[in-house]
Each structure stands twice: as structure tokens, then as C-alpha cells.
Amino acid sequence: MKNNDEFNNDDLVIDDFDAWYDGDAPSSGGDDKQYKDGEDGFIITMNERAYPDLYYWSDVTGMSVDEIIDKYNGKLIWLDPRQYADSGDRTVGWITKDQYLTGRIEKKYKLAQKLHEETGLFEENLKLLKANLPSRPDCDDIHISLGAPWLPTWVIEKFMVWLLRLSFQPTVEIDTHIGKKVIIMRSHVNDVLNYKSYGTVDMSAVKIIEHIINGTSIKAYDQVPKEEGKGTKSVVNNIRTIYLNEKATLIKAKWQEFIRSHDRIEDAAWKAYNENFGYHISRFDGSYLTLKDANPNIKLYPYQKDAIAHGLFKKNMLLAHCVGAGKTWIYDSVVHESIRLGLSKKALIVVPNATLEAASKAYKEIYPQDDILVVHPKKEFKPANRKQTLEDIKSDKYSVIFMAYSSFDMLSMSKDYVLEAQMEHIKELADNERRAQTYKMGSIYQSKVKKAWELYHKLEEEFKETECSCFDKLGIDHMVVDEAHNYKNIYLSCGYDNIVGLNSYGSAKAEKMLDKVDYINEIGGRVTMATGTPITNSLAELYVFQRYLQPTDLKLCNIYHFVDWIATFAEDETNFEVDVDSVNGKFATRFNHFHNLPELMAMLSEIIDFYQAEPDDELLPDFNGYQDVVVKKSKAQADYIANIATRTEAIRTRQVPRTEDNLLKVTVQGRMAATDIRLVKDDVPQTDEDSKLKRKELAGLHELLDGIPDRIAMAELLVEKCQADIEFYDEHMGHQSKEYRVSFGEELMDMLAKNIMKEHDSLFSEYQGFGVWFPKHMKADEPYVILHNPGGNKYTAHMDFRSTGLGCAMRLEYQLNHLRDRLATFQSNVEDLYKQLHQAQMTIDEGNTYDEEVRSLATRLDEIDKELKGEDAA
């Protein structure tokens, strides 16, 4: 946090904080006072206050506040222009470099410029910001999509004039409530260009453009009679839909031509893009943290401390660390430190049911002095105890509460909160109606206001409050959600109805989670989410976490609505694909292309703390490749697949109840039939040649024969080493007194407790002649040691920190006394491997028609290749 001229960040790291400084900061006054120097005082202040509290810093160092400002302004601290503009007090609102260099740097630079002209206080700010201004990407590096939300609407209007050769300029209005754009035409459009060149009889070019800028599916429909009853229904016409999407692709190509061929338009788009974004990659340094309340036997890694600093500096954070990286202790520390520093008062930590005990135990391990409430679903939250438990949470008795998913999902907002939120929604719609510039847009908002009032009255009459309708009354101002990917399925305001890998409709539990997160954000609280899998299907899932944790920034960048986010960062592609029944086709839209990723990543660095551990080669098996096994389908399989196609169509047209048949059932049974028809029809006679399972077995046997000699050699080596270990133990085994065993065990457990997550194995001592080794990368909840005689095998002895010294010694003796049992197991493994080798050779000797089929196919492909080359030559 010092500049390069005067300070180095490493100078601020203190190895032994407790020895160097103990107790509260000394009060001012007194001749016998031991003051700290300015840099040391900065670290104490940051550790105790989590921000540069100049008055506390002054108390620690004896320097006046003005002296601290004069000496460290622009070196360790910077005055936040926004806070100064609000307060007008130059002694408050100081922040660190890490805090200042977050967010939209260009916006901060302009504000600092303006205030410096008025006050002359921000010269150092301007130097720092100017040196860290994000490089503006070239126009060629920016993807400007038609309908990008940060584009001025007049650019789209000019494009329509250019494309359709209009004699007037249309109007593009935006429904800010849902992000929908409406094109208003005031005169006639050339029919040839509108319905032939860039449109069809099914949809005009104007309507196609409206679909594109709103990110909605483009389809052509036929009206067909209903199977039962009167009237007709709409059915997608695949051929005409393909034609429509080709027109949309043409319009998008023309849009790019328009942008790149008009310098004024391209310059306007470039400026708009940079004004909306311009984020700086955020980094957080937690090296100053001492976490003095934490268990001294637990040492956190630097990346964990950096993540804790991130969680303290920013109110919202997604802890996206890989599995096993120690996320639990990170968010535990964020919770404890936030409460200690007064940043929050009461935290609710939500975890999966299966990990409730482990998560709460981990908290008590690192902060054993904290009094926490653990809400078990079948104990504290069972119906008989639920009311009292909720009252305990409302009280100030506990500041940290652990709760399982099943209990948390039952909580909802109170009736008062729901009605107040709906009233705010009505006011927003009414304001939009008053600001509408056209009659059409005003009518749209008028209709929305009417429906919103109807919903308000319905809620007022029908909302049934229960004892669980109280989340906003519990006093929670810090919420932690572990395994947060379980709540990614929120409703997405997207016009596409068939995006692969994306459920735009959402789930009830995710919507309730969004309500709770929005409430915490509204009251200025803190939200910490943690997951090792932030992305599973598509990069579009990043929007979900931004919607949870970064809603204000999304609004400032005009990408609050999912359709606007997609228009900025992603590009859809609609294709005709084979359906699940393998017979029919369907249209599928995928987000295959992503753009403007540097700006997206910079924006995400505000809220997401990434950490990916280096792969440990010793823990991961080598990848030996794979083999494709191709089997021709039998007549029984062909008949079954044809039946699946019929079933799929019946399900789609709702001719069969979901309880009787559904697409999930069809998909599972289809995969089973493709593997072996006898999995779904046990009355079908089948030969080995028709079975993919048998073919896979035969193909795998060749691989087995290649590798089994090495496996036998390794197994025989284990037997040989174990025999040597038994002989060695028989020679060195001796009687150990109880006192020695107790003393040895106690010392071992004491030293083992300090071995958590070490980088290297280390030798502790010897026991009965065998070396007792402490393993590297050992976790606190899985303590163990390794017994090893040079030249022999390694044997793992699991430990328990609750065990006595005598119990520890007995665990070692158990391993040594059962070496002969180990030998019997190793010898049995060798026998099994020889049996596998013999059986594999016998099975292969029976013959395998698969090889002939592959050779035949390869010959035919070679013939086709020669034919194609001959045509090219001709």
C-alpha cells in the first residue's frame, strides 16, 4: 500500500504480532507511553479497525491527525472523494490503495478532478488514479451488438434509417422496468426491404430487429386444429423459422457493417462503452491481518488472508475457491472480524443439511470462544421448538447462527415487507408512466400499474403469515451461504424459451433466496457466498451471482436485466438439432460466443475472490486415455427408439400425463437401450456382438493385458516389503512401559496439532524401530501419521485430537501388530491379478468381431477420401 518511491509492501509484514504489540492501543497522554512508528501504527489500525481510522492511528503513534495526513497521504492512505463530498471533513473517509483501486476508475478520476479544482486536496488521488486507469480497448476489440444496453438509442434508430432507407427516423423507447425496447414507426416502410430483403411474410424486418434488440426467440408458426375440442393452436414451422433466423443473421451482419463504416457512430459507441465500464482489476492484500482471536494453532495461508480482507473491504463477496482450499475458515473469519469491528451485528451462516455439524465444528475450532447457535432441522427447528428458536435468533443472545438449507428455505419475508415492496414497485411503474414519451409506452405502463395494484390487493387479502414469515424481523445483517451454486436457479428475464443449459423460469427456493439477499443489500448489510463450482453450464451463470451481489453496479452499467447482460457479453446461436428421441429435430439456442470479457472480469473482481490450487500429481491418477466402442443397433433397439420418438411427441403435445410418462423417463430409458436393450426389455434374445457392454469389455481386456504385468510386479513388491517389515518388527519389538507410551503419545499429538497443511513430510521420532512421519497437506479434521521402515512399506495410522497419549500409542501398535493381516491381503491381491490375467486371455482367445468391423469401416473411409480427392482434381 506504499508507493514504489518510498515504501515496499513487504516492509509492513510483521511475523510475530503478539510479541511486538499486546493489548489495546495506548491512550493519549503520559510520559511513560510506548508509541509505535507511523507504519506500525497503520498496521495496528487496519487490524483493529479494518479501515484507516486516523484518530485511532493517532492514539497508537502519538502523531496528530494532521501529521498523519501530511506524511502518509498518497503513500498509505488516500482521501475518498465521494465521502469527502458528502461530509466536507478531511479527517474522515480515508481509504487504502486496495479499496480505492476498485470499481469504475474513470468515474472516480473525473470526480477527483472536479473536487481537486474546487479544493486542491486530491493531487495524490489523481496521480494514483491516472497511473491505474484501465487501458481503453480499441474499437476493434469491442463487440458492439445490436441492442447493446449501453448504446444510445439514436444509434439503433440511425441504423434502421440506413438499412431500410427510411424517409423518417423511428423511435426506440426502453421499458426500464424490464429492459424491453419498443420500436415505434411513424410512417410506412418499404415493403420490399421490410418483407423480402430483410424480412419475410411471417415477420417484418422491423419486427425481427425488435426481437434482436430484446433478445427474444424468432419463430414462425402455423395454426393447426386442436386434437380435441374447437379452435386452433400454434405450432412452430421449422422450415420458415430457419428462414427467419437467416434473415436475422443477415441483419446482424449489416449492423456490423453499419457500425464499422460510420466513424461518428463507431466513436459514439466506443465512448458509451468506456463510460459504462472502465473497471480496474481489484486486488486485496490481507497480509496485515493477525486475526488475534483465532485459534493460535490454526495458521491461514496468504491467499486465505487476502480473501478475508476482500470480505471485510467489500460488503458482498463470492468465495470461488476450489474444493479443499479452506473456504469454511475464510468465511468464518469474515463473520467474526465483521462483528468484532462493528461492521455487522448478527450473522446467519446457511449450509447444506449434510454439512451442518462439520461447518459449525469448524467455526468452533478456529473461534472456540464464540457462543454460536446451531439450528438442527430435527431438533431446534422441529415444529414444537421452532417458535422458541426464532425468538432466540431475534434476541441478542447469539451473534452467529448456523442453519441448514431445509430450515432456511422455510423462512420467508413478512407480510409488511412484501406489501411495502409491492407498493414501491407500483410507485416506480407510475413514475415511468408519467415519464413516457409516447402514448403506446404510456399505455403499457398504465396496464402494468393496474396489474400491480391487483396483485397488491390480492396479497393484502390472501397472504398468510406463519411463524416462518419473519426473515426481515430476525435482525440478520450478514448472511453467509455455503455451496451457493444450489441457489443459482433464479428467474432470468430472457426472451429466449429454449436456451440449452439455462433454466430461465427459476425455482421457488432460489427466488426466496433472492428476496432475502435483496433485503440484506437494502439495509446495507453484508452477503458472503461460497462455492467451488461457480460455473457449471455456461458463463451466463456469472450474471446470477452479479444479480445477487452486485445489483447496483449492474444498474450503473445498464446491464441489470439479463437480456441486457447477454447483449453486452454473449452472443446466441440458434441451430436445428437432433432431439432426445434421436429421430425428430428441434431448435436449440446456445450462448456459444462471449465478448468483452476483460471488462466483465474486471467488474467481477469486485465481488468474486478466485483461488485455484495447484494440482498435486501425487494425489491424482494419470489419465490413460479412452476408447470409443461403436456397435450397430439391433432390430430390437431400432424398434424401441422408434417407440421413444412416438412417446416424446405425445409428451410434448401433452397427450399423456407427466406422472405416466415424461422426458426424463424417456432420456434415461433411451440411454439404457443404447447400452444394452436387455436393460429395458428383458425378453429380448441378444448376442454378445449386439451388446455395447460386451464390446466395451472386450476392448478393455486388451488394455488390461497391457497393464496387468506392471500391476502384478507392484503387488509382489508390496508382499516382499511387508515380509521384510514383519521380520524387522520381530527383531525390534520390545516392551514399552505405560509411562513411556503416555509420554510419547502426548508429545506426538502436541506436535501433530502444529502440522496442519504443511508443505513437506517431516520425521517426528521412532516407535518400535519404525519411523513416525508427519504427512504434508494434513487437514485439521483428518489427523494421521505414517509408519515407515526404510526399504519397507508405508502404513497410515489415523489419529484423533481427543485421544489420550496412551490411546495414540495404541493406534501405532495396532498397525504394527496387524502386519501379518496386511501380508495376507497383499498376497490375496497378487492371486486375484493372476486370475484376471488368465480370464482376460481366455475371453480374447474366443474372438472379437469388433476388430473386423473397425477395419471394414476404415477401408470404406479411405475409399471415400480417394473419391473426394478425385472430384477436387477434376
N, C-alpha and C positions, 0 to 999 in steps of 0.2 A: 504494500500500500504506500510505499515511498517512491518518489521518482528516481530515475536512474542516476541523477547527478549527485544525490546526497545520501540515499538510503538503499539498502537491499532488503528484500522481504525476509531473507534468512536471518537477518540480524534480530528480528522480532521473535524468533522461536526460543522459548525457554524450556530446557529439558526437565528441570526439577522445580516446578512452580511452588509446591508446598514448602520446600526448604527455603526458597527465595522470598516467599511472601505468605504469611499466615494470618488469618483473621480479617476483620473488616478494615476498610481504609481508615487511616487515622483522621481524626477531626482536625480542623484548622486551629492554629494557635499552639503555644507551648514551645519552650526552648529545646526539650529533650525529644522532639518529634523526629522520626526517621523517614525523611521524604524520599520518594523514588524519582529517578530522572524522567524526562518527558516521554521517551519512547516506552519505557517500562510502565509508566502511568497509563499510556494509551492501551497497552495490552490488558492491564488490570481493569480498566474502564470497559473495554469491549467484552471481557469475560464476565464482568458483573452486571453490565447494563445492556450488552448486545448492540449498543449504538454509542457514538461519541458524545456522552453526557459531559459537557465542558465543566460543569460545576463539580461533578464527582471527580473528574480528572484533576481539577484544580486542588481538591481536597487531598488527593493522593500525592501530588507533586509539590504543593506549596506555591506553584506558579499561579498568577492571576489568570482569569479567563481571557483578558485582552492579550496577555503574553503568549498564551497557548495559541490563540488565533494568529497572532503575528508570526509565530515561529513555525507553525505546522499547517497553516492554510496552503493548500496546493502541494503538500508533501504527504501528510497522513489523512487530512480531512478536507472536505470541500463543502461550501455552503449551498444547500439545495435551493435553487431559485424559486421553485414553486412554494416551498414552505416559507421562504422569506417574503414572497409576495403576499402570502396570507397573513403573516404575523407582523412583518416590519421590524422584527427583533433579530439582530445579527448574532446573538448569543445562543440561539436555538436553531434547530433544523440542519445541523451539521451531519454529514454522512461520509462513509468511506468510499474509496475508489470503486470497490466491488459493487456497492449499492448504486453509485452514480452512473456507472457504465452499464446500466441495464435499460431496457425499454427503447423507445424511439429516440435515438441520439440527435437526429436532425431537429426534431421538435424541441428538445432540450437546449440545443445550441442556439436556436432562434430566440427562445425565451431568455437565455442568459445574455445574449446580445442586447436585447431590449432593456433588460434590467441594468446591465452594465452602463448603458448610455444614460440611464436615469440616476444611478447611484455610484458607479465606479467601483463596485465591490467584487466584480466577477471576472477579473482578469485571469486568475488562475483557472477558473472554470472553463473559460474559453480556450485556454491553452490545452487543457486536458481533453475537452470535447473535440477540438479541431484535430488533435493528434489521433483520435479514435473514431472519427467519422467513418461510417461504413462506406466502402468504395461503391459508387453508383454503377450498377451494371450498364453495359452498353445496350442500346435498343435491341440489338440482335440477340442479346442474352435473355431478354424478357419475352415471355409468351403472353401475347395480348389476345385473349379470346373474345369472341363476340358476346357481349353481355357481361363482361367483367364488371363487378360492382363498383370498382374504384374509377371506372371510366366516366367522364361527363356524358350525360345522356345525349347531348347535342352531337357527339361523335357518331353514335348509332343513327341518329336522325340524318346526318350528312351522308352516311353510308347508304341508307335506303334511297336517298335522292340520287346518288351516283349509280347504284345498282339498277334501280327501276326507272331511271330517267324521269323523275317526278318534276312537275312544274311548281310544286309546293313542298314545304318541309313538314313532315308528320311530327307528332308529339309523342315522346316516350315518357310516361309517368310511372312512378315507383310507389307501390304499396309498401311503405316502410314497416308495417306490422309483420308481414310475412315475406317481404323481399320480392314480391312479384312485380313484374314490369308489364305495363299495358301500352300497346301501340294504338294511338288514336289517329285515324286517317280523316282528312277534311275534304277530300275530293276523290275523283275517280282515278284508278291506277290502270296503266296499260295492260290489257288482258293478255297479250302475247307474252310479255315479260313475267307477268304475275301468275299465269296459269299454265304456261308452256315452257318458257326458258328456265325459270327458277321455281316453278310450282307445278301442280297437276290439278286435274278436275276434283281430286279428293281434298286438296289443301292448297291454298294460295301461297305465294312466296312470302307475303306479309305475315300470314299465319305461321309458316314454317320458321321465319325469323323470330316471331314471338315465342315459339316453342324453344328455339335455341337459346335465347337470352334468359329464359326461365328454367332451362334445364329439365324440360319435360319430354316424355316419350312421344315420338312421332309415328303414328299408326294410321292405317286405312281400314275401314270397317265395312262389312256387308250386313245388311239387315235380313235375317232369316227367321222363318216361323218358329215359334217355340214348340218343343216336343209335346207339351201338354198345355191346354188352355188356349186362349186367344192372344193375339198380338205377336210382336217380333222381338228378337234380341240381337245385340251387336256381336259380331264375330270378326276377329282380325283376318283381313285378307293378306296373306303372306306376300304374294307377288307384288301387289300395289304398295304394300308397306316398304318392301325393298326399294321400289322405285322412288318413294317419298324420301327415304333416307339417303339415296344417291343425290337427290336434289339438295338436301341439307348439307351434304359433304361439298357439293359444288358451291353453295352459298358461303360456307366457311372458308373455302379456298379463295373466293372472290373477296372476302373480308380481309384476309391477309394481304392480298394484292392491293386493296384499297389503302390499308394502313401503311404499307411499305412504299407506296408510290406518292403519298402526300406528306411532304416534310412537316407541314404545320400540324397535321393530325397526329403524326407519329411523335412529334415533340410534345404535344399536349398529353398524349397517353403516357409517355416516358415520365414527364413531370408529375402526373397524377399518381403513377405507381410509386415513385420515390417519396412523395409526400405522405402516402398511406403507410409505407413500410419504413425502411431505413433503420431497422433494429441492429443492435450490436450484440454479438455473441456474449452471453452473460456467463461469468465465471465467479465462483465463490471460494474464498480461502478461509478454512476453519482451523488453521494451524495455531491460532492464538487460544483456542478453546482448551480449558483444563478440565471441565466437567467435574468440579471438585466434589459434587455429591454422589458421583458414580462409584460403584464398587471398584476399589483400587486394584483388584486382581484382574479386572477386565480392561484390556488395552485396545482401543479402537484404531483402525488403520487411518492413514491420512485421507483417503477418499471418503471414509465414513464421517470424519470431522468436517470435510468440505460440504458434504450433503447436509449435515446438521446446521452449518452456517447458512446454507441455502434455505433450509426450512425456517430459520429464525429471521433472515432478512426479508424473505418474501412470504406473504400470508398464505399463499396456496402453492403446493408442490406435489408433483407426481414423482415418486421414488421408483424409477425404472431401472433397478439394479438386477443383474442376473440372479438366478436361483442360487442360494447358498452364500451370497455376498454379505449377509448380515443386515438386511433391511429392518428387521424387528428392533434391534438395539438402536438403529438410527432414529426411527420414528418414536421409540420410547424416550430417547434423549431430547428430541424436538419437543415432545409433550412436556417433559419435566422442566426443561430450561424455559419454555414459554411461560409456564405457570410461575416458576421462580422469579423470572424477570418481570412479571406482571403483564406480559403480552396477551395472556388468556387466563381465564379463571377456572374453567371446568372442561375437561376433555372426555370425549366418548370414543373409545377405540373399538371398531367393529371388525370382527374376524370370522372366518368360516367356522361352523359348528365344530368340525373335527379338530381344529387347532386352538380352541378357546383355552384349554388348560395349558398347552405349551406356550402360547403367547403371553398369558398372564404370569406364568412361571418365569419366562424370560425377563419380563419387566421387573419382577421381584429380585431377580439375580443381579441386575445392573443398578437398581434403586431399591434396595431392601428396606430402607427406612420409610418409603412412601406407603400410605394406607390406601389401598385400592379396593374397589368393589367389583367382584366378578359375578356377572348375571348369567347363571346357568339356565338353559331353556326349561329343564325339567325340575328345577329347584326354585330359584328366586323368581323365575318368570312363569311358573305354572299358575293357572287361574286363581288358586287360593292365595298366592303370595304376590301376585302381580301388582295390585294397587299399592301395597306397602313398599314394594321395591321401587316403584315410580316415585313415591313420596320421598324415599331415601335419596334418589337421584336429584330430585328438586331441591332438597335441603343442601346445606353447605357441609355436610358430614364428609363427603368424598369429593376429591377434585379430579380423580381419574377413575373412569368406569370402563370395564371390558364387557362387551356384549356380543353374543353370537348372531349370525345372519338371521336365523329363524325368528329370534326375538326382535331384532332391529327392524325387520321387514314388516312387523305388525304395527310399528309406530307410524303415525301419520300426523299431518298438521291439524290444528284445532279449527273449529268452525269459524271462530272470529278471524283467524288468519286467512282462511280460504275466501271468506266473503270480502275481506279488505283487499286481498289480491285481485279478486274479480272486479271490484269497484275501481281499482287503479287501472285495470285493463280497459274498462268502459271509458274512463276519462281519456286515456291515450287514444282510443278509437275516435272519440268525439272531437279531440283536438285535430286529428288527421282529417276528419270530415270538414272541419272549419277551414283547414288549410288547402283543401283540394282545389286544383286549378281548373278542373273541367267538371261538367255535370255528371259524366259517366263515373269518374272516380269518386265524386261526392256520393253518388247513389250506392256505389259498392260499400263505402264506409257506413252509410246510413243503414244499410241492411245488416252490416256486422254489429253495429251498435244495438239494433233491435234484438238480434240473436243473443248478444252478450247479456242484455237485460233479462231475457227469458231464462238464460242459464242462471243468472244471479237469483232470480225469484225461485227457481227450481231448487237451487242449493239451500236457499233460506228455509224452504218448506221441508225438503226431504233429507238434508244432511243429518245423519245420525251419529252423534258423538258417543264414543266409548271411552273407557279409561285409557286406551292407547292413542286417542286423538289429542296428543299433548306434546309433540316433539318441540314445538316452539315455546313451551312453557317449562321445559326441563332445565333451562339455564345453561345449555351447552353452547360454548362459543369456540370450541376447537374439536373438529371431527376428524378422526383417522379411519381410513377404510383400507384394510389389508386385502390382498388379492382383488384389487379393484376392477380387473377385467371382467369379473362376474356381473358388473353393472354397466357394461358398455352398450347395452341394447336400448338406448333411448330413442324416442321418436325423432326422425330426421325429416325436416321439411323439404323433401325432394320430390320433384315431379315424376321421376322415373318409377315404374312399377315392377321392374324385373332386373334390378341390379344384382349380379352374381356376387355372393359373399356379403351382402348387406341387407339387413332387415330394417326397412325404413319405418315399420309400424311401431317398433319398440315393445317393451314388456312393462307390466304393471309395476314390478319391483324397481326397475330402472327409473321409471317416471317418478316414483315416490322418492327415490334417492336424489333425483334432480331437484325436486321440491325442497328437500332438506338442505342440499348444498346451496341452492339459491338463497335460502333463508339465512344460512351461516354467512354467506357473502354480503347479504343485505345489512346485517347487524355489524359488519366489519370484523367478523371472526376469521378463523383460520381453518383451512381444509388441507389435509395431507393424505394423499392416496399412494398406495404401494402395489406394484405388480412386477413380476419378472417377464410377463408377456404382454407389453402394451399394444403390440400389433400381431394379429393372427391371420386375418384375411386380406386386409387392404390398408394402404396408408391413410385412407379416408377415416379410419378409426381414430387417427390423431385428432380429428375435429371433435370427437366425443369428449376427449379429455380437455381440449381447449374450451369446449362449451361448459364443462364442469368448473374448470379452474381459471379460465382466462376470458370470461364473458365480456368484461369491459373493454379489453384490448380488441376483441373481435368486433365490437361495435365501433370503436375508434377507427379500425381499418376497413370498415364497411363489409365485413365478411361474417357477420353474426349468424346469418341464415346459412344452412348447409348448402343450399343451391348456389349461394354467392361464394362460399369457400371452394366449392368444386370448380366454379367458373374461373377462379384465380389459380388454383394449384393442380387441378386434374383435368383430364380430357377423356370423355367417354367414347366408347366404340361399340356400336351395335352390330351384331352378326347373327346369321341364321345358323343354329347349332342343332346337333342331334339330341333329341330329348332322352330322358331317363329310360324310356322303353326301347331305345336303340332302333326304332323304326320311324317314328314321326320326328318332325323338326319343330323348333321354337326359336323365337327371337330372344337374345340374351344381351344385356348391356354390361360391359365391364369397364372399370377405370384402368385402362392399360397404359396410359401415359400420364406422367406427373411433371409439372413445370414449376419454375420459380422456387425451387427447393432451398437455395441458400437463404432466401428471405424467410421461408417457413421455418427452417431450422433455427435461425437467429431468434425468431419470435418464440419458438418452443423452448429455447434455452432459458427463458424467463421462468418457466414453470416445471420443466422436466429435468430431473437430475439423472443422467445416464451413467451407468458403470457396467462394463463387460469384463469379467475376469479372464485372465489368460488361460487358455486350455492346458490342463495338466495331462501330459501324454501318458503318465503312469496310470492314470485313473480311467482313461478312455481306451476302448478296444480299437485295434486297427480295422479300417474299413477294407474288406476283401472284395468289394465289388458285388455285382448281382448278375443273375442270368434271366433272360426273357424266355419263357416257355410258351410256345404257341401251339394250340390244339384246335383242330377243326371241330365245329359244333356238330353234335349228333342230331338225328331227326327229332328225337325227344326234346332236345334243347331248343331246336328251331321252333317246334310246335309250342313250347312253353313261352318262348319270347314273343311269339305272335299273340298269345293269350294275354301277356303282360301289356302289349300295346293297346288291346281292346279294353283292359281294365283301367289303364291310365286315362284313356279318353272318357270312360264312364265316370271316373273320379273328377276329372276337370269339369265335366258338364253337370256334375252333382246328381247323377242318376243313382248313386249308391251312397248310403250314409257313411260318414267318416268312421264310425265305430265298427263298420263291417269291412271296409277296405279304404286304404289311404296311400298316398305317395311314399311315405316312409316304409310301409309294409312292402310295397311294390319294389322299391330300391333294394331293400335287404334281400328279398327273395330272388331278385334278378341276379345279384352278386353270388348268392349261394348256387343258383342254377348254372352260372357261368363257371363256377369252380368244379362242381360235380352235380349232375342232375339228381342224383340219389339223395342229395341233401333236402330237396323239396318234394321228390316223388320216389318213395322207397320201393315202388312196384315196377320200376324200370330196369330191365336187364342191361348191364353195362360191361364193356370190356375195358381192360387197362388202357388200351390205346385211346379210348374216348374220354378218359379221366385226366383233368389237368393236375389233380393231386398226384396221380401215379407218374405222370410225365415229369412233374416237378421233383418227385422222389428220385426218379432215375437220373435226371440231370444233376441233382445234388449229390448222388452217390459218387460220381466221378470226382467231384470236388473233395468229397470225404476221403477217397482213396489217396488223393494227392497230399492231403494234410495230416492223415492219421499217423503215419510213421513218426513225425515230429512230436505229436501229442503223446505217443507211446513212450518215446525217448524221455520226454519231460516227466511223465508219470513214473517211469522206472527210476529216474534220478531222485524224485521225491521219496520213493521207497528206500533207496540207498542212503540218502541223507538222514532219514528218520531212523534207520537202523543204527547209523553212527551216533545219532543223538541219544538213543537208548543206552548204548554202550558207555557214552560219555557220562550220562546221568548216573548210571550204576556205579561208575568209578568215583564220582564227586559227591554223590548224595550223602549227606550227613545229618545228624540230629541237631536241630536248632532249638534253643530254649524259647520259652514263651516270651520272655522279656525281649530277646533279640528280635523275634518275629514282630512283636508290637512296635518296637522302636523303628525297625526297618520299614514297616508298613506306614507308620505315621509320617516318617520323613519322605517316603515316596509320594504319598498323597499330597503333602505340602508342596513339594517341588512340581508335581504333576499339575497342580492348580495354576501354576505360573507358565505352563507350557502351551496355553491356548493359542492356536493359529500361528505357531512358529514356522519359520521358513525352512528349517533343516531338522533332520533327525539328530538326537543327542543321546549319548550314553549316560545313564544315571549311576548304575552300580552293577554288581554281580549278585546273583542269588543261586545257590547250589551249583555254582560254576557257570551258569548261563548269564549272558549279558542282558540287562534290563534296559531297554531303549525307550526314550520318549519319541513318539512319532511327530512328523511335521504335519501342519494343517489340521491338527486335532481340534474339534469343536468342544465348547464348554459342556454341552449336554450329551456328549458321547466320549467320555474319557477312556483311554485304553493304553496299554504298554505292549511292547514287543519283546518276546524272549528269543534270543538268538545265540547259538554257539557257532563260532567261526567255522565255516565248512558245512554247517548243517542247515536245517530249515528254519523259517521264522514262524513263531506261534503267537497269536494275538490273545492277550488276557484283558478282558473288559473290566473296567473299574466303576466304582460308584463313590462320589464325593461324600456320601452319607455313611459310607462304610467305616468300620474301625480299623486301626492299624493291624490287628490280628486278622480281620477279615480280608484285608488287602493281601497279606502274606499267603493266606489260604487259597486265594484266587490264583496266585502264581504256582503254588504247589499242585493245585488241581490240574493245571495244564501239563505239568511235568509228570505227574503220576499217571496220566492217561495217554502217554506217548505210544504205548502198545496198541491202544484202541485206534490212534491215528494211523499206525502202521497197517493195521488190518484194513482200514478204509482205503489207504493208498494202494495196497495190493489188490483190493477188490476193483478199484478203478482200472488198474492195468489189465485185469482179466476181462472187464467189460469192453475195453478198447479193442482187444484182440478178437472178441466175439463180433463187434461191429465191423471190423475189417473183413472177417470171414464171411459174414452175411452180405455185406456190400458187394464183395466179389462174386458171390453166388448169384445175386439178383442181376448184376450186369451181364453175367455169362448167359442169362436167359434170353438176352437180346433186347434191343430198343429201336423201334421203328421211327422214333423221333429224329435220329440222325439222318436217315434216308430222306425224310420229309424236308429237312433243312437243306440237304444237298440238292434236292429237286427244285426247291424254291430259289436257291442261289443260281442254279443253271438258268432258270427262266428269267430271273432279273438280269443276268448277263446278256441273254438274247435280246431283251427289251432295250438294254443300254446300247447294243450294237445297232438295232433298228433305228433308234433315235439319232445316233451319230450319223447314220447313213442319210436320214432325212435332212439333217443340218447341212451335210456336204452337198446334197442335191440343191 
